[in-house]
Amino acid sequence: MSTISAKLSKYRSVCLVAFFFLLMAACKQQKDNPDHPQIVDFISSTTDSMLVAGQMDDVPHFLDSAYARLKDPGPHDRWIKYNHLADLYIFYTKNIPLAKANLDSMFLVLKGKEEMYPMEYASTLYVEGDLSIVDKQYAEAYKSYFSGRQFVQKHLDTCNYGRFSSKLGFTEYNQEKYLEAIVHFKQAFSEFQHCKAGAARDFDNRFLHPQSALNSIALCFERASMPDSAIFYYKKAEQFIQDALIQFPHKKQFAETALGVVYGNLGGTYARTGNFEMAEQYLKESIRLNDRDGGAVEDAQTAKIKLIRLYLDYRRLPAASALLDQVEQDLRAERGKSISNDNVRLRWHELKWRYNDAISDLAGAYRYSQRYYQLRDSLNNVKAGLKAADLEAGIRDAGQQYQITLLHKNNQLKTVYLLAAIIFSILTILILFLLWKNLQRSRRNVAELITLNQQVEEKNRQTMETLKALEESYEENTRIMKVVAHDLRNPIGAITGLCSIMLADKHHQEKDRNMLKMIESSGHSSLHLINDLLYYSVQYELQKEPVDLSELLRYSVDMVRLKALEKQQRIELQTMRLILNINREKMWRVFSNLLSNAIKFSPHNSNIDIFTRTESDHVTVSVQDQGIGIPPTMESKIFDLFTEAKRTGTSGERPFGMGLAISKQITEAHGGAIWFESIPGEGTTFYVKLPLD
């Protein structure tokens, strides 16, 4: 009883304020204007606030009371009243007979005045379409929407197209055609950008509808399982609302309500991505903004439902229980009663079922699950047929019917058909003539094709013989390469080893030691070059085994750390334990090449960072340096064998230009990929992607 009394008290207060305002504004009304825009705008704004606050049952009484005090209401004045009542009975109470009665009144007050009130008449056609959708008369809805679009295009500017595009978007959203709905909402937002400041319905066209379009785009991305895009557009809607407050400071309460809606949706999206902290933060802020008198209480209830689901997912049962009780009290008291109540009630039963299951109350879980399924089936029956309806095709069909009707009314239709028949006959004769000419030409072409085919077959035979000779030459080259590499490696290895032994002897003069070091360095370089040539020329069978990626990376870092210390470079490795099915030696060669290049082309006292990042089906390893970078002119040649894209290191190290080509071959043999990003003078990052399976 206390809730009902408070509601009635608030309603009486609103009526008193409205009555005082009506009296004051009526005194200033211009005699040459049959409408009372200033008074009716206040009545309309108050009605909207009552709907947002869930006072749907009070709206008819308030409108009757307000209009009883309005002297000689004009066509626009009466249209506003019937429009509010039609919206109430279509979207809130679903009372089809009363909605039709008020729609008829809307058409009646505008009869013969359609061009005087073009926006009102177009809106009436849209309302007619909405009513037909709710009444499952989809063909009639398409005709109404088409007629509304035709009227808008003829009598209104681009700014007013946005309402039609939004209608299409909301209908396709209700049909769960989210990606198609996004196209219409984006179009609507673009069309609202053409609205000029100070024009009629300035607040609606430059604030209310655009922010609704952005929020709807984000909601569609969320329902289409594209959370990153959803978060982007929710953030864009938030920024739009905050910027719009500068232009409409008197609409602060509405802006806070709209922000609460966006925050609730944003929190729900973060919950889908598993970001508990951000989800809880935005959902609580949404509840704070709208769970109050004058706020969108029904949206606060939706935010509570999302927060309950979040708490249940993270086993925060006491917090979930408290919110479940709050929502239950709201539903029992019909607090925030709106078009979304049925969905809130459905989700509450679902979450109550989950909560009882979590606390092992099986009887309670079963009871709420039964109620959930009953309510879900009931709501599905109400929506039956809407998903299957093709809105755009219906509108196209309505347009086609409209065109056909015009053609039937046009006396020139017979002439058009006659001309079409004559043209068709001429085209038929022309086509037959062309076919005869083509037949003659085809006979000549067949003979030429036979000759060409014989020539092609001869060329193919010669090509096959050439390919066979090339394969034999390749095999011979490979055999020779093995022999040469084997015969060269042993003496060069011996020379390098002897140099190392001689350098260990401290009795040699400095001049001799420098010569020995040069011989030893050249020997090591020659061995590396021989190994690279041998690897690239000889095809090895790839033997894979389970390898710990983090262990392999640490081993690769340890092998080159002394080289890095010589240049006072720091190697930072950030990785995780991950088992891959790879060839250990070959992949070590890839990471060793990348690290050696990073050391070679980075200045003294710089950082080299190694990161790993896992995705659903692959892992990516990145090696980032602060070196000289790769010029754009060399980027296309960097992975070529014997490439000309060779440069000495920052300490004069000699390049061979084969390491990256070999690394690319190894990586692709594993079913992966290698690429790089570089900024000359700032550094280069190489990426290696390997499959997880």
C-alpha positions as CSV (number, residue, x, y, z in Angstrom):
1,M,0.0,0.0,0.0
2,S,2.9,2.4,0.7
3,T,4.2,2.0,-2.8
4,I,0.8,2.7,-4.3
5,S,0.3,5.7,-2.1
6,A,3.7,7.1,-3.1
7,K,2.8,6.6,-6.8
8,L,-0.5,8.4,-6.5
9,S,1.2,11.2,-4.5
10,K,3.8,11.6,-7.2
11,Y,1.1,11.6,-9.9
12,R,-0.9,14.3,-8.1
13,S,2.3,16.4,-7.8
14,V,3.0,16.1,-11.6
15,C,-0.6,17.0,-12.4
16,L,-0.4,20.2,-10.2
17,V,2.8,21.3,-11.8
18,A,1.4,20.5,-15.3
19,F,-1.8,22.4,-14.5
20,F,0.1,25.5,-13.3
21,F,2.3,25.4,-16.4
22,L,-0.6,25.0,-18.7
23,L,-2.3,28.1,-17.3
24,M,0.8,30.2,-17.6
25,A,1.5,29.2,-21.2
26,A,-2.1,29.5,-22.3
27,C,-2.0,33.2,-21.5
28,K,0.9,33.6,-24.0
29,Q,-0.6,31.6,-26.8
30,Q,-0.7,33.3,-30.2
31,K,-4.2,33.7,-31.7
32,D,-3.1,32.9,-35.2
33,N,-1.7,29.4,-34.2
34,P,-4.3,26.7,-33.6
35,D,-1.7,24.6,-31.8
36,H,-0.1,25.0,-28.4
37,P,3.5,23.8,-29.0
38,Q,5.0,25.1,-25.7
39,I,2.2,23.6,-23.5
40,V,2.0,20.3,-25.4
41,D,5.8,19.9,-25.4
42,F,5.7,20.0,-21.6
43,I,2.8,17.5,-21.5
44,S,4.7,15.2,-23.9
45,S,7.9,15.4,-21.9
46,T,6.0,14.6,-18.7
47,T,4.4,11.7,-20.4
48,D,7.8,10.3,-21.5
49,S,9.1,10.7,-18.0
50,M,6.2,8.7,-16.6
51,L,6.8,5.9,-19.1
52,V,10.4,5.8,-18.2
53,A,9.5,5.7,-14.5
54,G,7.1,2.8,-15.1
55,Q,3.9,4.7,-14.4
56,M,2.1,3.3,-17.5
57,D,-1.2,3.0,-15.8
58,D,-1.3,6.7,-14.9
59,V,-0.5,7.9,-18.4
60,P,-4.2,7.9,-19.8
61,H,-5.5,9.7,-16.7
62,F,-2.7,12.3,-16.9
63,L,-3.3,13.0,-20.6
64,D,-7.1,13.2,-20.1
65,S,-6.6,15.6,-17.2
66,A,-4.1,17.8,-19.0
67,Y,-6.0,18.1,-22.2
68,A,-9.3,18.8,-20.3
69,R,-7.6,22.0,-19.2
70,L,-6.3,22.8,-22.7
71,K,-8.6,25.3,-24.5
72,D,-9.3,24.5,-28.1
73,P,-6.5,22.0,-28.9
74,G,-5.2,22.2,-32.5
75,P,-4.6,19.2,-34.8
76,H,-1.0,18.8,-33.6
77,D,-2.0,19.0,-30.0
78,R,-4.6,16.2,-30.4
79,W,-2.2,14.2,-32.5
80,I,0.5,14.2,-29.7
81,K,-2.1,12.8,-27.3
82,Y,-3.2,10.0,-29.6
83,N,0.4,9.2,-30.5
84,H,1.4,8.8,-26.8
85,L,-1.6,6.6,-26.2
86,A,-0.9,4.5,-29.3
87,D,2.7,4.0,-28.2
88,L,1.5,3.0,-24.8
89,Y,-1.0,0.4,-26.1
90,I,1.4,-1.0,-28.7
91,F,4.7,-1.2,-26.9
92,Y,3.8,-1.3,-23.2
93,T,0.4,-2.9,-22.5
94,K,0.0,-4.7,-25.9
95,N,-3.7,-3.7,-26.1
96,I,-4.3,-4.0,-29.8
97,P,-7.9,-2.7,-30.0
98,L,-7.1,0.5,-28.0
99,A,-4.0,1.0,-30.1
100,K,-6.0,0.7,-33.3
101,A,-8.6,3.2,-32.0
102,N,-5.9,5.8,-31.2
103,L,-4.2,5.2,-34.5
104,D,-7.5,5.9,-36.3
105,S,-7.7,9.1,-34.3
106,M,-4.2,10.1,-35.4
107,F,-5.2,9.7,-39.1
108,L,-8.4,11.5,-38.5
109,V,-6.9,14.7,-37.0
110,L,-4.5,14.9,-39.9
111,K,-7.0,14.2,-42.7
112,G,-6.6,16.8,-45.4
113,K,-3.7,18.4,-43.5
114,E,-1.0,15.9,-44.4
115,E,1.3,18.4,-46.1
116,M,0.8,20.9,-43.3
117,Y,2.0,18.3,-40.8
118,P,4.4,16.2,-42.8
119,M,6.5,14.9,-39.9
120,E,3.3,13.9,-38.0
121,Y,1.8,12.1,-40.9
122,A,5.0,10.2,-41.7
123,S,5.2,9.2,-38.0
124,T,1.6,8.0,-38.1
125,L,2.4,5.7,-41.0
126,Y,5.4,4.3,-39.0
127,V,3.1,3.8,-36.0
128,E,0.7,1.9,-38.3
129,G,3.6,-0.3,-39.3
130,D,4.6,-0.9,-35.7
131,L,1.0,-1.9,-34.8
132,S,0.9,-4.3,-37.7
133,I,4.1,-5.9,-36.6
134,V,2.8,-6.4,-33.0
135,D,-0.5,-7.8,-34.5
136,K,1.6,-10.1,-36.8
137,Q,0.2,-8.5,-39.9
138,Y,3.5,-8.3,-41.6
139,A,2.4,-7.6,-45.1
140,E,0.4,-4.6,-43.9
141,A,3.4,-3.5,-41.9
142,Y,5.6,-3.5,-45.0
143,K,3.1,-1.4,-46.9
144,S,2.9,1.2,-44.0
145,Y,6.7,1.4,-43.8
146,F,7.0,1.8,-47.5
147,S,4.4,4.5,-47.6
148,G,6.1,6.3,-44.8
149,R,9.5,6.2,-46.6
150,Q,7.9,7.5,-49.8
151,F,6.2,10.4,-48.0
152,V,9.4,11.3,-46.1
153,Q,11.5,11.3,-49.3
154,K,8.9,13.5,-51.0
155,H,8.2,16.0,-48.3
156,L,11.0,16.0,-45.7
157,D,14.8,16.3,-45.7
158,T,17.6,13.8,-45.0
159,C,17.5,14.5,-41.3
160,N,14.1,12.8,-41.1
161,Y,15.2,9.7,-42.9
162,G,16.9,8.5,-39.8
163,R,13.6,7.5,-38.0
164,F,12.7,5.2,-40.9
165,S,16.2,3.6,-40.9
166,S,15.9,3.1,-37.1
167,K,12.5,1.4,-37.6
168,L,14.1,-1.1,-39.9
169,G,17.0,-1.6,-37.6
170,F,14.8,-2.3,-34.5
171,T,12.6,-4.7,-36.5
172,E,15.6,-6.7,-37.7
173,Y,17.1,-6.6,-34.2
174,N,13.9,-8.2,-32.9
175,Q,14.2,-10.8,-35.7
176,E,17.7,-11.5,-34.4
177,K,19.2,-10.4,-37.7
178,Y,21.9,-8.4,-35.9
179,L,24.4,-7.7,-38.7
180,E,21.6,-6.6,-41.0
181,A,20.3,-4.3,-38.2
182,I,23.7,-2.7,-37.8
183,V,23.6,-1.4,-41.4
184,H,20.3,0.4,-40.8
185,F,21.4,1.8,-37.4
186,K,24.6,3.2,-38.9
187,Q,22.6,4.7,-41.7
188,A,20.2,6.3,-39.2
189,F,23.1,7.8,-37.2
190,S,24.6,9.2,-40.4
191,E,21.2,10.7,-41.4
192,F,20.7,12.3,-38.0
193,Q,24.0,14.1,-38.5
194,H,22.3,16.2,-41.2
195,C,19.9,17.7,-38.6
196,K,20.5,21.4,-38.0
197,A,20.6,23.0,-34.6
198,G,17.5,25.0,-33.6
199,A,15.2,23.1,-36.0
200,A,12.0,21.4,-34.9
201,R,12.6,18.4,-32.5
202,D,16.1,19.6,-32.0
203,F,16.7,17.5,-28.9
204,D,15.2,14.3,-30.4
205,N,17.1,14.6,-33.7
206,R,20.5,15.7,-32.4
207,F,20.6,13.8,-29.1
208,L,17.9,11.3,-28.4
209,H,17.8,9.4,-31.7
210,P,21.6,9.5,-32.5
211,Q,22.7,8.1,-29.0
212,S,20.0,5.5,-29.3
213,A,21.4,4.5,-32.7
214,L,25.0,4.2,-31.3
215,N,23.8,2.1,-28.4
216,S,21.8,-0.1,-30.7
217,I,24.8,-0.7,-33.0
218,A,26.8,-1.8,-30.0
219,L,24.0,-4.0,-28.7
220,C,23.8,-5.7,-32.1
221,F,27.5,-6.4,-32.1
222,E,27.2,-7.8,-28.6
223,R,24.4,-10.1,-29.6
224,A,26.4,-11.1,-32.7
225,S,29.2,-12.3,-30.4
226,M,31.6,-9.4,-31.5
227,P,32.5,-8.0,-28.1
228,D,35.4,-5.8,-29.2
229,S,33.2,-3.9,-31.7
230,A,30.4,-3.7,-29.1
231,I,32.7,-2.1,-26.5
232,F,34.0,0.4,-29.1
233,Y,30.5,1.6,-29.9
234,Y,29.3,1.7,-26.3
235,K,32.3,3.9,-25.6
236,K,31.4,6.0,-28.6
237,A,27.8,6.3,-27.3
238,E,29.1,7.3,-23.9
239,Q,31.3,10.1,-25.4
240,F,28.4,11.3,-27.6
241,I,26.1,11.7,-24.6
242,Q,28.7,13.6,-22.6
243,D,29.4,15.9,-25.5
244,A,25.7,16.4,-26.1
245,L,25.3,17.6,-22.5
246,I,27.2,20.8,-23.5
247,Q,24.5,21.6,-26.0
248,F,21.5,20.4,-23.9
249,P,22.5,21.2,-20.3
250,H,18.8,21.2,-19.3
251,K,18.5,17.6,-20.2
252,K,21.0,16.4,-17.6
253,Q,18.6,13.9,-16.0
254,F,17.8,12.3,-19.3
255,A,21.5,12.1,-20.2
256,E,22.3,10.4,-16.9
257,T,19.5,7.9,-17.6
258,A,20.9,7.3,-21.1
259,L,24.4,6.8,-19.7
260,G,23.0,4.3,-17.2
261,V,21.6,2.3,-20.1
262,V,24.9,2.4,-22.0
263,Y,26.8,1.4,-18.8
264,G,24.5,-1.5,-18.2
265,N,25.0,-2.8,-21.7
266,L,28.8,-2.2,-21.5
267,G,29.0,-4.0,-18.2
268,G,27.1,-7.0,-19.8
269,T,29.6,-7.0,-22.6
270,Y,32.6,-7.0,-20.2
271,A,30.9,-9.9,-18.4
272,R,30.8,-11.9,-21.7
273,T,34.6,-11.3,-22.1
274,G,35.4,-12.5,-18.6
275,N,36.5,-9.1,-17.3
276,F,34.9,-9.3,-13.8
277,E,36.2,-6.0,-12.4
278,M,35.0,-3.8,-15.4
279,A,31.7,-5.7,-15.7
280,E,30.9,-5.2,-12.0
281,Q,32.0,-1.5,-12.1
282,Y,29.8,-0.5,-15.0
283,L,26.8,-2.6,-13.9
284,K,26.9,-1.0,-10.4
285,E,27.1,2.5,-12.0
286,S,24.2,1.7,-14.3
287,I,22.1,0.6,-11.2
288,R,23.1,3.7,-9.3
289,L,22.0,6.0,-12.2
290,N,18.7,4.4,-13.0
291,D,17.4,2.7,-9.8
292,R,15.7,5.8,-8.6
293,D,12.7,7.9,-9.2
294,G,12.8,9.6,-12.6
295,G,15.4,7.0,-13.8
296,A,14.9,4.0,-16.1
297,V,14.0,1.6,-13.4
298,E,13.4,-1.2,-15.8
299,D,16.9,-0.8,-17.2
300,A,18.3,-0.9,-13.7
301,Q,16.5,-4.2,-13.2
302,T,18.1,-5.5,-16.4
303,A,21.5,-4.4,-15.1
304,K,20.8,-6.2,-11.8
305,I,19.9,-9.4,-13.8
306,K,23.3,-9.1,-15.6
307,L,25.1,-8.5,-12.3
308,I,23.4,-11.5,-10.7
309,R,24.5,-13.7,-13.6
310,L,28.1,-12.3,-13.1
311,Y,28.0,-13.2,-9.4
312,L,26.7,-16.7,-10.0
313,D,29.4,-17.3,-12.6
314,Y,32.0,-16.3,-10.0
315,R,30.3,-18.1,-7.1
316,R,29.5,-15.0,-5.2
317,L,26.3,-16.4,-3.9
318,P,25.4,-14.0,-1.0
319,A,25.7,-11.0,-3.4
320,A,23.6,-12.8,-6.0
321,S,20.9,-13.7,-3.4
322,A,20.6,-10.1,-2.2
323,L,20.1,-8.9,-5.8
324,L,17.6,-11.7,-6.6
325,D,15.5,-10.5,-3.6
326,Q,15.6,-6.9,-4.8
327,V,14.5,-7.8,-8.3
328,E,11.7,-10.0,-6.9
329,Q,10.4,-7.1,-4.7
330,D,10.5,-4.8,-7.8
331,L,8.5,-7.3,-9.8
332,R,5.9,-7.9,-7.1
333,A,5.4,-4.2,-6.6
334,E,5.4,-3.6,-10.4
335,R,8.1,-1.1,-9.9
336,G,9.6,0.1,-13.2
337,K,6.8,-1.7,-15.1
338,S,7.6,-1.5,-18.8
339,I,7.9,-3.4,-22.1
340,S,11.0,-5.2,-20.8
341,N,9.3,-6.6,-17.6
342,D,8.5,-10.0,-19.2
343,N,12.2,-10.5,-20.2
344,V,13.3,-9.4,-16.7
345,R,10.8,-11.9,-15.1
346,L,12.0,-14.6,-17.5
347,R,15.7,-14.1,-16.6
348,W,14.9,-13.8,-12.9
349,H,13.4,-17.3,-13.0
350,E,16.4,-18.6,-14.8
351,L,18.9,-17.1,-12.3
352,K,16.7,-18.2,-9.4
353,W,16.9,-21.7,-10.8
354,R,20.7,-21.4,-11.1
355,Y,21.1,-20.0,-7.6
356,N,19.0,-22.8,-6.0
357,D,21.0,-25.3,-8.0
358,A,24.3,-23.7,-6.7
359,I,23.1,-24.0,-3.0
360,S,22.0,-27.6,-3.6
361,D,18.3,-26.8,-3.2
362,L,17.2,-29.2,-5.9
363,A,13.5,-28.8,-5.2
364,G,13.6,-25.1,-5.5
365,A,15.8,-25.4,-8.7
366,Y,13.3,-27.7,-10.3
367,R,10.4,-25.4,-9.4
368,Y,12.0,-22.3,-10.9
369,S,13.2,-24.2,-14.0
370,Q,9.6,-25.3,-14.7
371,R,8.4,-21.7,-14.3
372,Y,11.2,-20.5,-16.6
373,Y,10.4,-22.9,-19.4
374,Q,6.7,-22.0,-19.2
375,L,7.3,-18.3,-19.4
376,R,9.9,-18.8,-22.1
377,D,7.5,-20.8,-24.2
378,S,4.8,-18.2,-23.7
379,L,7.1,-15.3,-24.9
380,N,8.2,-17.4,-27.9
381,N,4.6,-17.9,-28.9
382,V,4.1,-14.1,-28.8
383,K,7.1,-13.6,-31.1
384,A,6.3,-16.5,-33.4
385,G,6.4,-15.4,-37.0
386,L,8.5,-12.3,-36.5
387,K,11.9,-14.0,-37.0
388,A,10.7,-15.7,-40.2
389,A,9.4,-12.4,-41.7
390,D,11.7,-10.7,-44.2
391,L,11.3,-7.0,-43.6
392,E,13.3,-5.6,-46.4
393,A,11.9,-8.1,-48.9
394,G,8.4,-7.1,-47.7
395,I,9.1,-3.4,-48.2
396,R,10.5,-4.1,-51.7
397,D,7.4,-6.2,-52.5
398,A,5.2,-3.3,-51.2
399,G,7.2,-0.9,-53.5
400,Q,6.8,-3.3,-56.4
401,Q,3.0,-3.6,-55.8
402,Y,2.9,0.2,-55.6
403,Q,4.6,0.5,-59.0
404,I,2.3,-2.2,-60.5
405,T,-0.7,-0.3,-59.3
406,L,0.5,2.9,-60.9
407,L,1.2,1.0,-64.2
408,H,-2.3,-0.5,-64.2
409,K,-3.8,3.0,-63.7
410,N,-1.8,4.3,-66.6
411,N,-3.4,4.2,-70.0
412,Q,-0.1,4.1,-71.7
413,L,0.6,0.6,-70.4
414,K,-0.6,-1.1,-73.6
415,T,1.7,1.1,-75.7
416,V,4.6,0.1,-73.5
417,Y,3.8,-3.6,-74.0
418,L,3.5,-3.1,-77.8
419,L,6.8,-1.3,-78.0
420,A,8.4,-4.0,-75.9
421,A,7.0,-6.7,-78.2
422,I,8.4,-4.9,-81.3
423,I,11.8,-4.4,-79.7
424,F,11.8,-8.1,-78.6
425,S,11.0,-9.2,-82.1
426,I,13.8,-7.1,-83.6
427,L,16.2,-8.4,-80.9
428,T,15.1,-12.0,-81.7
429,I,15.9,-11.6,-85.4
430,L,19.2,-9.9,-84.6
431,I,20.1,-12.7,-82.2
432,L,19.2,-15.4,-84.8
433,F,21.4,-13.6,-87.4
434,L,24.3,-13.3,-84.9
435,L,23.9,-17.0,-84.0
436,W,24.1,-18.0,-87.7
437,K,27.3,-15.8,-88.1
438,N,28.8,-17.3,-85.0
439,L,28.1,-20.8,-86.3
440,Q,30.0,-20.1,-89.5
441,R,32.8,-18.6,-87.5
442,S,32.8,-21.5,-85.1
443,R,33.4,-24.0,-87.9
444,R,36.5,-22.2,-88.9
445,N,37.6,-21.8,-85.3
446,V,37.2,-25.6,-84.6
447,A,39.8,-26.4,-87.4
448,E,42.2,-23.8,-85.9
449,L,41.7,-25.2,-82.4
450,I,42.5,-28.7,-83.6
451,T,45.8,-27.4,-85.0
452,L,46.6,-25.4,-81.9
453,N,45.8,-28.3,-79.6
454,Q,48.3,-30.5,-81.5
455,Q,50.9,-27.7,-81.1
456,V,50.1,-27.4,-77.3
457,E,50.5,-31.1,-76.9
458,E,53.9,-31.0,-78.5
459,K,54.9,-28.1,-76.3
460,N,53.7,-30.0,-73.2
461,R,55.8,-33.0,-74.2
462,Q,58.9,-30.8,-74.6
463,T,58.1,-29.1,-71.3
464,M,57.9,-32.4,-69.5
465,E,61.2,-33.5,-70.9
466,T,62.7,-30.2,-69.8
467,L,61.3,-30.6,-66.3
468,K,62.7,-34.1,-66.0
469,A,66.1,-32.9,-67.0
470,L,65.9,-30.1,-64.4
471,E,65.0,-32.6,-61.7
472,E,68.0,-34.8,-62.6
473,S,70.2,-31.7,-62.6
474,Y,68.9,-30.7,-59.2
475,E,69.6,-34.1,-57.7
476,E,73.1,-34.0,-59.2
477,N,73.7,-30.6,-57.7
478,T,72.5,-31.8,-54.3
479,R,74.8,-34.7,-54.4
480,I,77.8,-32.5,-55.3
481,M,76.8,-30.0,-52.6
482,K,76.9,-32.7,-50.0
483,V,80.4,-33.8,-51.1
484,V,81.7,-30.3,-51.3
485,A,80.3,-29.4,-47.9
486,H,81.7,-32.5,-46.3
487,D,85.1,-32.0,-47.9
488,L,85.2,-28.3,-46.9
489,R,83.9,-28.6,-43.4
490,N,86.6,-31.0,-42.1
491,P,89.7,-28.9,-43.1
492,I,88.1,-25.6,-42.2
493,G,87.0,-27.0,-38.8
494,A,90.6,-28.2,-38.3
495,I,92.0,-24.8,-39.2
496,T,89.6,-23.1,-36.8
497,G,90.4,-25.6,-34.0
498,L,94.2,-25.1,-34.4
499,C,93.7,-21.3,-34.3
500,S,91.8,-21.7,-31.0
501,I,94.7,-23.8,-29.6
502,M,97.3,-21.3,-30.8
503,L,95.4,-18.4,-29.3
504,A,95.3,-20.2,-26.0
505,D,99.1,-20.0,-26.0
506,K,99.9,-16.5,-24.5
507,H,103.5,-16.4,-26.0
508,H,102.6,-15.3,-29.4
509,Q,103.1,-11.6,-30.4
510,E,100.1,-9.3,-30.6
511,K,100.4,-9.0,-34.4
512,D,100.4,-12.8,-34.7
513,R,97.4,-13.1,-32.4
514,N,95.4,-10.7,-34.5
515,M,96.2,-12.7,-37.6
516,L,95.1,-15.9,-35.8
517,K,91.9,-14.3,-34.6
518,M,91.1,-13.2,-38.2
519,I,91.7,-16.7,-39.4
520,E,89.6,-18.2,-36.6
521,S,86.7,-15.7,-37.3
522,S,86.9,-16.4,-41.1
523,G,86.8,-20.1,-40.4
524,H,83.7,-19.8,-38.2
525,S,82.0,-17.6,-40.8
526,S,82.9,-20.1,-43.5
527,L,81.4,-23.0,-41.5
528,H,78.2,-21.0,-40.9
529,L,78.0,-20.3,-44.7
530,I,78.6,-23.9,-45.5
531,N,75.9,-25.1,-43.1
532,D,73.4,-22.6,-44.5
533,L,74.1,-23.6,-48.1
534,L,73.9,-27.3,-47.2
535,Y,70.6,-26.8,-45.3
536,Y,69.0,-24.8,-48.0
537,S,70.1,-27.1,-50.8
538,V,69.3,-30.5,-49.1
539,Q,65.7,-31.4,-48.3
540,Y,65.6,-33.0,-44.8
541,E,62.6,-34.9,-43.4
542,L,61.0,-32.9,-40.6
543,Q,61.0,-35.0,-37.4
544,K,58.7,-33.5,-34.9
545,E,58.5,-34.1,-31.2
546,P,56.8,-32.5,-28.1
547,V,58.9,-29.5,-27.1
548,D,58.5,-27.0,-24.3
549,L,58.5,-23.7,-26.1
550,S,59.6,-21.7,-23.0
551,E,62.6,-24.1,-22.4
552,L,63.6,-23.8,-26.1
553,L,63.4,-20.0,-26.0
554,R,65.5,-19.9,-22.8
555,Y,68.1,-22.2,-24.4
556,S,68.2,-19.9,-27.5
557,V,68.7,-16.9,-25.3
558,D,71.5,-18.5,-23.2
559,M,73.3,-19.5,-26.4
560,V,73.6,-15.9,-27.6
561,R,73.8,-14.1,-24.3
562,L,77.6,-13.8,-24.4
563,K,77.3,-12.1,-27.8
564,A,74.8,-9.7,-26.3
565,L,77.1,-9.0,-23.3
566,E,79.9,-8.0,-25.6
567,K,77.7,-5.1,-26.8
568,Q,76.2,-4.4,-23.3
569,Q,72.8,-5.5,-24.6
570,R,70.0,-6.8,-22.3
571,I,67.8,-9.7,-23.5
572,E,64.4,-9.8,-21.7
573,L,62.3,-13.0,-22.1
574,Q,58.6,-13.1,-21.2
575,T,57.1,-16.5,-22.0
576,M,54.9,-19.3,-20.6
577,R,55.1,-23.1,-20.5
578,L,53.6,-24.4,-23.7
579,I,54.1,-27.8,-25.4
580,L,54.4,-27.7,-29.2
581,N,54.8,-30.5,-31.7
582,I,57.9,-29.2,-33.5
583,N,61.5,-30.1,-34.6
584,R,63.6,-28.8,-31.7
585,E,66.8,-28.3,-33.7
586,K,65.2,-26.6,-36.6
587,M,63.1,-24.2,-34.5
588,W,66.2,-23.5,-32.3
589,R,67.9,-22.4,-35.5
590,V,65.0,-20.0,-36.3
591,F,65.0,-18.3,-32.9
592,S,68.9,-18.3,-32.9
593,N,68.9,-16.6,-36.3
594,L,66.4,-13.9,-35.1
595,L,68.3,-13.3,-31.9
596,S,71.6,-13.1,-33.6
597,N,70.2,-10.6,-36.1
598,A,68.8,-8.5,-33.3
599,I,72.1,-8.5,-31.5
600,K,74.0,-7.8,-34.8
601,F,71.8,-4.8,-35.9
602,S,71.2,-3.2,-32.4
603,P,73.4,-0.6,-30.8
604,H,75.4,-1.0,-27.6
605,N,73.5,-0.8,-24.4
606,S,70.0,-1.5,-25.9
607,N,67.2,-3.9,-25.1
608,I,66.0,-7.0,-26.9
609,D,62.5,-8.2,-25.8
610,I,61.0,-11.7,-26.5
611,F,57.2,-12.2,-26.0
612,T,54.8,-15.1,-26.5
613,R,51.1,-14.7,-27.1
614,T,48.6,-17.5,-27.5
615,E,45.4,-17.5,-29.5
616,S,42.7,-20.2,-30.0
617,D,44.7,-22.2,-32.5
618,H,48.2,-20.8,-32.6
619,V,51.0,-19.2,-30.6
620,T,53.0,-16.1,-31.8
621,V,56.6,-15.4,-30.6
622,S,57.9,-11.9,-31.2
623,V,61.6,-10.7,-31.1
624,Q,61.8,-6.9,-30.7
625,D,65.0,-4.9,-30.9
626,Q,65.9,-1.2,-30.8
627,G,68.2,-1.5,-33.8
628,I,68.7,0.3,-37.1
629,G,65.5,-1.1,-38.7
630,I,64.8,-2.2,-42.2
631,P,64.4,0.4,-45.0
632,P,61.2,0.1,-47.1
633,T,63.4,-0.6,-50.2
634,M,64.7,-3.8,-48.6
635,E,61.4,-5.2,-47.1
636,S,60.4,-7.2,-50.1
637,K,63.9,-8.9,-50.4
638,I,64.6,-9.7,-46.8
639,F,63.5,-13.3,-47.0
640,D,65.2,-14.0,-50.4
641,L,68.1,-16.4,-50.6
642,F,71.3,-14.7,-51.6
643,T,69.4,-11.4,-51.3
644,E,71.1,-8.1,-52.0
645,A,69.5,-6.7,-48.8
646,K,72.7,-7.1,-46.8
647,R,74.1,-4.7,-44.3
648,T,76.9,-4.8,-41.7
649,G,76.0,-4.9,-38.1
650,T,76.4,-2.0,-35.7
651,S,79.9,-3.3,-34.7
652,G,80.9,-4.2,-38.2
653,E,79.6,-7.8,-38.2
654,R,79.5,-9.5,-41.6
655,P,76.2,-10.6,-43.0
656,F,75.5,-13.6,-45.2
657,G,71.8,-13.0,-46.0
658,M,70.7,-16.6,-45.7
659,G,69.5,-16.9,-42.1
660,L,66.0,-15.3,-42.7
661,A,65.4,-17.4,-45.9
662,I,66.2,-20.6,-43.9
663,S,64.1,-19.4,-41.0
664,K,61.1,-18.8,-43.4
665,Q,61.6,-22.3,-44.9
666,I,61.6,-24.0,-41.5
667,T,58.7,-22.0,-40.1
668,E,56.5,-22.7,-43.2
669,A,57.5,-26.4,-43.0
670,H,55.9,-26.4,-39.6
671,G,52.7,-25.0,-41.0
672,G,53.4,-21.5,-39.5
673,A,54.4,-18.1,-40.8
674,I,57.1,-15.5,-40.2
675,W,56.9,-11.7,-40.8
676,F,58.2,-8.5,-39.4
677,E,57.3,-4.8,-38.7
678,S,60.0,-2.2,-38.8
679,I,60.6,1.5,-38.3
680,P,63.9,2.6,-39.7
681,G,66.1,4.1,-37.0
682,E,63.8,2.8,-34.1
683,G,63.9,-1.0,-34.4
684,T,62.4,-4.1,-35.9
685,T,60.0,-6.8,-34.5
686,F,60.0,-10.3,-36.1
687,Y,56.9,-12.5,-35.5
688,V,56.9,-16.3,-35.7
689,K,53.4,-18.0,-35.7
690,L,53.2,-21.7,-35.0
691,P,50.1,-23.9,-34.8
692,L,49.1,-25.4,-31.4
693,D,47.9,-28.8,-32.7
